[in-house]
Amino acid sequence: MASASRLLPPAPPPAASFRRLPRGLRCRASAGAAAAASATGGAALLERGGAAVAVREFVTLDELRAAVRLRVRTFYEYAVDTVGAEDHRKALAEREFQALQDRISGKMICFQRVSCINGTVPLSPSMMSAEDLCSACKFVEDGEERVVVGSLDLNQCLWLPDELTGQRPGVNEDNNTRAYLSNVCVAKELQRNGLGYALVDKSKKLAREWGITDLYVHVAINNVAGQKLYEKSGFVYESEEPAWKARFLGRPRRLLLWLDMSKEPL
């Protein structure tokens, strides 16, 4: 993955037709999420159809691979009759999986520290209506089948490739306390249930453990739902991408939002 904040596909197969979807989330905060996180050793629990959704840092490589498949499923849409769509999905997922492993393991020197935070749910009969989600994003942990239903990355670094750079802390301060959220996504089957808010909340807790003072996130200027989510999570506007850059990169303009971690409650 050439860009840490978005998936960068290889050349598409012949006759392939796909488009990048906005990364917006439509979520509501779930009452009691913080209390549930404390009761489960840091895994925030939400209820969805009787199944508990655990929000935590990834545990196994199998889970990490499932999270990458969710991102490909969320960020790309293919026409029904697209030739080679499944092969293209697999190529995207494999490329991002290798790149994500490199970032997490410290092989990419511009990233001081990276963690993948996921929302996962046990595979149960109540989820059989979401057959495509279960098939694409399933993994096995300690003999139990689970499904990744939400994901994001927390990146401790000065900047993300092809993205606006945060201005805090200033040049005379310790820039190693800056971090960015990226690849934020929630399965469409579980949106509007507070999962996006829970993922961001978990990332803020982890950022505090890392000593982060300034947390950033990029959001498309036309992604009103995403902006509302981040505003509810405490982020405020800092800057926005020039129109020429967005045209050059072939995407909607982005806003850069900032969160002052010193004002976050302990």
C-alpha positions, 0 to 999 in steps of 0.5 A: 500500500503506497498510501497509509491512509487509503488503499491504493489498487494495482492496475485493474484487470481488463474490463474491470469496473469499480469505484471508490466509495466514501469512507463515511460512517453512520453511527450513533453512540451506544449508551454504556459502551465505556462501562462495558469496555471496563468490564471486558478488559478493554474490549468495548461491547455493543449489542447487535442481534443478541451478539456482543461486538468486541472492540479491541486491537487485533490479536491474530494475523488471521483477524488482520487479514479479515479486517483488510477484506472488510476494507476492500469490501467497504471502499470498493464497489463492483458492477454485477457483471464486472469481469475479474472482480473477485481476482481484483478484490483478492489482489487488493486485499493481499497488497494491503495485508502485506503493507499493513503488516510492514507498518505494524512491524516497524518496517516502514521507517516513517511510522513510529507505531501502528495498531489495527483496531477492530470490532468483531462479533461471534459468527451466529445463526442471527448473522446468516442474513449477512452471508457475504459479510460472514464469508468475506470477513470471517476468521477463527480465534481459539476455535471460535469463528468470528467476523470483523465488522468494523476496523481502523488504524491508529498511526503514530507518525508525522504525516501520511502519504498523499494527505494533509499534514497536521500542524500540532505539536509545533516545530519546536515541540515533540512531533512524535506525539502526533498520530492519525486515524486511517482506514476507518470503516464499518460494515454496512450491515452494522451501521447506525449502531454506535460501532464507528463511535466505539472504534474511535473511542477505543483509538483515543484510549490507545493514543493516550497510552502511547502519549499522543497529544494531538490526534488527526483524521481526514474526512471527505468534504462531502461525507457529512455523516463522517464529519458528524461522527468525528465532531461528536468524538471531539474533533475540530476543523484544522484545514482542508485540501486544495481543489487542484490536489483532490483533482490530481488524486481523483478524489473528493476534497478532504478536511483535516480534523484535529483532536486535542488529547489534553482535553479528553477526559481520563 
